[in-house]
Amino acid sequence: MQSSGGIVSGKIASHEPVRTVLSGPAGGVIGAHRVAQLAGFENIIGFDMGGTSTDVSLIDAAGPRISGEARVSEIPISVPMLDIHTVGAGGGSLAWFDRGGILHAGPASAGADPGPICYGRGELPTVTDANLLLGRLDPGLTLAGTVRLDQDRTRRFMEKARAPIASVEEFALGIVQLAEAEMEKAIRLISVERGHDPREFTLVCFGGAGPLHACSLARALNIPRVMVPAMPGALSALGILMSDVVRDYSRTVMIAVALPSGSKAFNRKGREGFAKVAKKNRQDRSGTNEDVLFLLEPYFSELEAKGAAEFRQEGRVGIAARSADLRYVGQGYELNVPAGPELLQRFHDAHRRRYGHAEENRKVEIVNVRVRMIAASEGIEFPRKAARADSSHAVVKRKSVMFDEAWLDAPVFQRDLLAPGNRFGGPAIVHEYSATTVVPPGCWVKVDEYSNLVIEV
């Protein structure tokens, strides 16, 4: 699995291992995209919360977004990667007080060893421990089939750690609120700060801890609904199984163009480059939008030919998708947009959406041309259960859960027993092998035909 969201052969991965540096989160993005499409949701925000971090991504009608450069441990890596934003907030994030007595949650994590207090070895409070004391995780049920949570041990160590906070429950609630504030900022960064309205999206949550916090985050961001896929803790693995075979090719061209009215098409460097291409092809073009495509065609064709040859060696037939990295002359960052007749206009529109303005009379620099060769993977058949209206058969117990500083009585549903067509309202807890879903008061859950939980917030 590559960081860009596609499969490559083991041979290629061994020669170019940098392409796999963020393969796990990339699998989650592909999985979220595919299951959301199947459920009928096109615009989604992927929310993947695990033990040490949270990965968020935005996907619209254009599909998962690709970035040409990312930073890992503050090191820039210039290979194609899915546009994923990561913050240090996970189930194992440690709660701590600074010198001024202010409570923090993360980014340091308890990790797998010693882990949260409730797992039996850790001694420092974590987000998981806070969820247990708030009743959102159940010590009477097992996690992942084998892990039983130690509530008494958790309460004992959190009493020691709560410092000036009045009660251990208030301490736990504060930890959860701080972790959710960090995750809320991450979602705002990839949506609101990039010109997208969260009200037009569905929050698709996965990872072992994602469904615990998704509804609360959706309310804070005015996201209208949450979708919890079947087996949310394994969605990244499922995404890898569903991924296409992909190879990415690029070439730096550094050509500046200006097409405000079609009269002065190219600057000196661009005009000289265009003249060479035009002479070679025995054609002459005036300064129009088509000139740009004509100028870039040899570069795209070269990359496509290389990709097609490599796919043939593997016995595959690929489909090419073209794009380009553009910026206004003088800028130090680019936006990637699909190639086509409206290339420059697409860039202006993308710039306006991302930064709030566009300068359509300003020269645009085409920095890189890119070709993505794609060979579709075999489809996966998703199982469907028989529909059933009544959900009472799936309730395994009732318990007290804290919401907004108040203890409320809530049913605990066993997700394996839920069937398509089941509906119920919050407060409720849905327990399953790989995750726990928290449904706050006022939210309504419907189980769709693919056993996804669709929660109206």
CORKAJO-V324915 format. One record per helix or strand of 2 or more residues. SS is the DSSP state (H for helix, E for strand). FROM is the first residue (numbers start at 0). LEN is the number of residues. Records with the same first field share a line. If there is no record, write none. Layout:
SS=FROM-LEN + FROM-LEN
This chain:
H=9-6 + 16-4 + 22-17 + 116-3 + 126-7 + 150-11 + 167-23 + 191-3 + 197-3 + 209-12 + 231-11 + 267-13 + 288-25 + 342-13 + 391-3 + 414-3
E=43-6 + 53-7 + 62-2 + 65-2 + 69-3 + 74-3 + 80-2 + 84-3 + 92-5 + 102-7 + 141-2 + 146-2 + 201-5 + 224-4 + 244-13 + 318-10 + 334-4 + 363-12 + 394-9 + 405-9 + 422-3 + 427-4 + 435-4 + 443-4 + 452-4
